Amino acid sequence: MPIVGTKEMFARANKEGYAVGAFNVNDMEIVQGIVDAAKEEKAPLILQVSSGARKYARPGYLVHLVKAAEEDSGLPIALHLDHGDDFEICKSCVDGGFTSVMIDGSKYDFEENIKLTKQVVEYAHSKGVVVEAELGKLAGIEDAVNVSEADAKFTNPEQAAEFIKRTGVDSLAIAIGTSHGAYKFKGEAKLDFARLEQIMKLIPAGYPLVLHGASSVPQELVEKCNQYGGKMPGAKGVPEDFLRKAAGMGVAKINIDSDLRLAMTASIREVFAKTPEEFDPRKYLGPARDAIKAVVKNKLKNVLGCSGKA
């Protein structure tokens, strides 16, 4: 099975009330941990690459890692650009083997966002590639994304409907209270489900919405990280029951990155603390890969509800 697009994935997810997991990848161990979990859960998968990951691992390496994962697993896997910030990076990914790209014009005003998104849509569709866009701004920091709480704003439901109609974009990331990074909430966690419901009423039936900044930041991983030398006081994520509710309301794609970073870092810190003489990368990257697998298995089975949907 070749690397696939997301249209069929999302159509089934919306019909059956689950979400497809979109997991950020930066290296081989992360790819393997995610895919090993999806193999066991027989789940569809989106492996996504940020601009920062492309710079770190180099585009060709990541594309071939994802192709190897598809060949090894036999799963339907989409390769997605996460937060492309201009036309050129989206074009490069379309031409380089990606099956899905995101153009993030949320930093621009409404009309400029539409103009940029439409440009990417026209080019990508001519090559058989699907496009995700974003309307509204999520707070937080992750790779090249850095938005203060003061600058963050929720998605306007009426604008969402107009944006979809005018751009022809295939899926839309919305802002309803999630944020990037490991410090998502200072007080009680809240998502604006009423806003999500209103958006769903105004957009075409079955249209796939996307939730960014959706890591749950498991407290046991935060504690483990801190136990072995980390400093992450107050790290807090999106409660998993919030994500299950969103999946049942029409969110077809849920992005997860910080949880993978946290699992990997906590595992590596533990190995270094317990065996400071260790210098074989396989001895700390192997357990880190297993830690990522455990996190992803839980997401697929207990949070996203997509086990057995491959």
FENZI-V465479 format. One record per run of one state. SS is the DSSP state (2 for helix, 1 for strand, 0 for the rest). FROM is the first residue (numbers start at 1). TO is the last residue. Records with the same first field share a line. If there is no record, write none. Layout:
SS=FROM-TO  FROM-TO
This chain:
0=1-6  17-19  25-27  42-44  58-58  74-76  85-86  96-99  104-109  127-129  136-136  138-138  143-144  148-152  154-156  168-170  175-178  181-182  184-192  203-208  212-218  228-235  237-239  249-250  257-257  275-280  304-310
2=7-16  28-41  51-57  59-73  87-95  110-126  157-167  193-202  219-227  240-248  258-274  281-303
1=20-24  45-50  77-84  100-103  130-135  137-137  139-142  145-147  153-153  171-174  179-180  183-183  209-211  236-236  251-256
